[in-house]
Amino acid sequence: MKELEKVLQRVDEHYGEAETVTLKNGLRVEYAVHGADHAPEKILLIMGLIAEKVAWLPVVATMLETHGEKCQLVSFDNRGIGGTDAPTARYTTTQMALDAMELMDHLQWKSAHIVGIR
């Protein structure tokens, strides 16, 4: 039981203040920012089709513990998952890539390292 409590505490620590934005394409996306705004390395974490952003918890926690001030990470829920809108039309990988790019525009990130799981 203590392990579960530790995991839930870490989830709350890293995902307790998730944010939402309505992208230019009208999609409302839920995302979480991890790390300092002034960090020089920006990393966009893109989860696969059926998992929520919180599945990145081990990566987020490890990166912040080992690289602290050097990186800022953002994880988000893809369309149809978690706190992001679920349009009724079919989703294409092109649309999902554009969603990620629009999120980067919202964050005012000109570039980022992209890490993804399919």
C-alpha positions in Angstrom: 0.0 0.0 0.0 2.9 2.4 0.7 4.2 2.0 -2.8 0.8 3.0 -4.2 0.7 6.0 -2.0 4.2 7.0 -3.3 3.1 6.6 -6.9 -0.1 8.7 -6.3 2.0 11.4 -4.5 4.3 11.5 -7.6 1.4 11.7 -10.0 0.0 14.6 -8.0 3.4 16.3 -7.8 3.9 16.2 -11.6 0.3 16.2 -12.9 -1.7 18.0 -10.2 -1.8 21.2 -12.1 -2.6 20.1 -15.7 -3.5 23.0 -18.0 -5.8 23.2 -21.0 -5.7 25.2 -24.2 -7.9 25.5 -27.2 -5.7 25.2 -30.2 -6.2 27.2 -33.4 -7.9 24.1 -34.9 -10.5 24.3 -32.2 -9.3 21.2 -30.2 -9.2 21.6 -26.5 -6.0 19.9 -25.2 -5.0 19.0 -21.7 -1.2 19.2 -21.0 1.3 19.3 -18.1 4.5 21.3 -18.0 7.3 19.8 -16.0 10.4 21.7 -15.1 11.6 25.3 -15.2 10.6 27.8 -18.0 14.2 29.0 -18.3 15.5 25.5 -19.0 17.4 25.5 -22.3 16.3 22.0 -23.5 12.6 21.7 -24.4 11.2 18.1 -24.7 7.7 17.3 -26.0 6.5 13.9 -24.9 4.0 12.4 -27.3 2.1 9.3 -25.9 0.7 6.6 -28.1 -2.9 6.3 -29.1 -4.5 4.8 -26.0 -2.6 6.1 -23.0 -2.8 9.3 -21.1 0.0 11.8 -20.4 0.4 10.5 -16.9 2.0 7.3 -18.4 5.1 9.5 -18.8 5.5 9.7 -15.0 8.7 7.5 -14.8 10.4 9.5 -17.6 9.3 12.9 -16.2 10.5 12.1 -12.7 13.8 10.6 -13.8 14.6 13.5 -16.2 13.8 16.1 -13.6 15.9 14.3 -10.9 18.9 13.8 -13.2 18.8 16.9 -15.4 16.9 19.3 -13.2 17.4 22.8 -14.5 18.6 21.7 -17.9 15.3 20.6 -19.3 11.6 21.4 -19.4 9.2 18.7 -20.5 5.6 18.9 -21.7 3.3 15.9 -21.9 -0.2 16.0 -23.2 -3.3 13.9 -23.9 -3.8 13.2 -27.6 -7.2 13.8 -29.1 -9.8 11.3 -27.7 -7.8 10.6 -24.6 -7.9 11.8 -21.0 -8.7 15.5 -20.7 -8.4 16.3 -24.4 -11.5 16.7 -26.6 -12.7 13.6 -28.5 -14.0 14.7 -32.0 -16.3 12.2 -33.6 -14.4 12.2 -36.9 -11.6 9.8 -37.6 -8.2 10.9 -36.4 -5.2 10.9 -38.7 -1.5 10.9 -37.7 -1.2 14.1 -39.7 -3.9 15.7 -37.5 -2.2 14.5 -34.4 1.2 15.9 -35.6 -0.4 19.2 -36.3 -2.0 19.2 -32.8 1.5 18.7 -31.3 2.9 21.6 -33.4 0.0 23.9 -32.4 0.7 23.0 -28.8 4.3 24.0 -29.3 3.2 27.3 -30.8 1.0 27.9 -27.8 4.0 27.2 -25.5 6.1 29.5 -27.7 8.6 26.8 -28.3 10.4 27.3 -31.6 12.0 23.9 -31.4 12.0 20.8 -29.1 13.3 17.3 -28.8 10.4 15.0 -29.6 10.0 11.8 -27.7 7.2 9.5 -28.6 5.6 6.1 -28.0 3.3 4.4 -30.5 
